[in-house]
Amino acid sequence: MQFTIHNQVLLSAFVIAAFLGAIVNKTNFCTMGAVSDWVNMSDTGRLRSWLLAIAVAIACVLALEASGRVNLSDATFPPYRSANFAWLRDLLGGAMFGIGMTLASGCGNKTLVRLGGGNLKSLVVLAIASVMAYLMIWSDFYGVLFDSWMAPLAIGLDQYGIKSQALDAILGGVLGMENTAALHLTMGGAIVAGLLIFIFSSGEFRANRDNLLGGAAVGVAVAAGWAITGGGIGQAWKEWAEMADTLPSRVSTQSFTFVSPMGDAVHYLMDPANLSLINFGIAAFAGVIVGSFIYAVASRSFRFEWFASLGDFVNHALGAVLMGVGGVLGMGCSIGQGVTGVSTLALGSLLALAAIIAGSAGTMKFQYWKMMREP
């Protein structure tokens, strides 16, 4: 079989994701854990690691765009900078995902990492979340339950002369600026600088190599995804796809996100002979599991784990449902929106990130309150 540019992109996604899975397993990078440490123990180490991933991703994207290597103002998957500002989707979907990842003991990425390490609870979470994501993407489920009342509430920014929901475009539109490239660089640079000052103000964080490595690796991986799919290779990939006999799935500028690929994986498994359904997200999905598995075996940390009780199963199952539905509704998970989306400086991604954190923190507070009331 001929090794095409499509195969090259998928292999690149798999390899980067495999390294990511191994590093996340080693460093215990976890967005749900970051919120838990902060809320329950006032420990901001893993929260700063998450913010480091965001800062690195933003800085790299700024450099890629300034150099002309990528243009994220064009169509991306998901459409982070779309002028259609679906604010309620971002808030409700983000909150649902935040609640879900707390009940399920980890976000989409962490679920894959834990599965690679032998956690069979994560296999159940993955199966349920994948089915729900499939229903949201590939059936009328979203249209019936959400679109009819959410779509009318979305704000069309273009009717106000605002080209996209990128922060610079919004501010530039308000100020009547035509070209906001310099403003984008200035605002992005200020955000990165502010994040880095806060992140490295903690001596404890600076001394923790795992938190440093985990945050930097996630940020670089997201930037690499943008560079591959949005750069020269990505352009050749799109041109190849236009000429292909069968159009491959989701050939678009994109980077790492882990909920919609779950739904796409179910779609592929329903027709496994159709290799055109294997896309960037599915390759990354598989790569994280394989990378985590290789690290777990090499470090002798591979352990099978199962539910401790029926209640434990119910919590994880409910969390998986909310992750699958909320992750698609909010157009991304705590990595897909919380790092990849935020790297584009899109307002919707920032709202989704805030909603994910609020949903997760609120769930933890409720769990603590419930536990204290029990005799």
Residue, then its C-alpha position, 0 to 999 in steps of 0.5 A: m500500500q502506498f504511503t501517502i501524505h495522509n498516512q504521514v499526518l496520521l502517523s505524526a499524530f500517533v507518534i506525538a500522542a504516544f510521547l504525550g501519553a508516556i510523559v503524562n503517565k510519568t508526570n501525573f499531569c492531570t487537569m482534574g487532579a489540578v482542580s482537586d489539589w487546588v480545591n481540597m489541599s490548596d496545592t497549586g502545583r498541577l494547576r500551574s502545570w496546566l497553566l504552563a501547558i497553556a502558556v507554552a501553547i499560546a507562545c508557540v502558536l503566536a510564533l507560528e502565526a507571526s512567521g506565516r507558517v499557520n493561519l488559524s483564522d481560516a477554518t479549523f476543527p473545531p471552529y474555535r475562532s468562528a464568528n458564531f459565538a455559541w456562548l451557551r454551548d461553551l458554558l453548559g458543555g464546559a460545566m457538564f464536562g467538568i462535573g463529568m471528569t470529576l465523577a469519572s476520576g479524570c478528563g478524556n486524556k487522563t482516561l486514555v492514559r489510565l487505560g494504558g496503565g491498566n485501569l479497567k475502570s477507564l475502559v468502562v468510562l471510555a466506552i460510555a463516553s465514546v457512545m455518548a460522543y457518537l450520539m452527539i456527533w453522528s445522530d440527531f441527539y444533539g439536534v433534538l436535545f440542544d440545537s433547537w433552543m441553543a442555536p438562536l441564543a448564539i451571537g453572530l459577531d460578524q453583524y457587529g463588524i467583528k470577524s471572529q471571536a479571537l480576543d484581538a478581533i473582538l477588541g479590534g472590532v470595537l475599536g474599529m481596527e481593520n488589521t489586528a495582527a499586531l494587537h493579537l501578538t501584543m495581547g497574546g504576549a501579555i497573557v503569556a508573560g502574565l501566566l509565566i510570572f504567576i507559574f514560576s512565582s512558586g519555588e515549589f513548582r520550579a523545583n518539581r521536574d514532573n510538573l515542569l515536564g508535564g506542562a511543557a510537553v502538553g503545550v509543545a504537543v498542541a503546538a506541534g499538532w497545529a504546525i503539522t495540520g496548519g503548515g506546509i504538510g497540512q496544506a499538501w494533506k488538504e490538496w491530496a484529500e481533494m483529489a482522493d477517490t474517497l474524502p478522508s475524515r476531518v482533513s482540516t487544521q487541528s490539534f489535540t482534543f480527546v472527546s470528539p475522537m471518541g465518537d469518531a472511533v465508534h463511527y469507524l468501528m461500525d465500519p472497520a473496513n472503511l479506513s478513510l474514517i481513521n482521522f487525526g483524532i483517532a490516531a492521537f487517541a490510540g497514540v496516547i493509550v499506546g504511549s502510556f502502556i509502553y511507559a507503564v510496562a517499562s516502569r513496572s507501574f502497570r496495574f489492573e484496577w476495578f471498581a471498588s463498589l457499585g456506587d463507584f461504578v455509578n459515579h464513573a458511568l454518570g461522569a462518562v455520560l456527562m463527559g461525552v455529551g458535555g465534551v461535544l456540546g462545549m466543542g472540546c475537553s480540558i485539553g481540547q478547549g482548555v489548552t488547544g482552544v485557548s492557544t487560539l485566544a478564542l473567547g469561547s475557549l476561555l469561557a469553556l475552560a472557566a466552566i470546566i474548572a467551575g463545574s469540577a470545583g463545584t462537584m468536589k465541594f458538593q462531594y465534600w459537603k455530602m460526605m460531611r453530612e453522612p453519619 
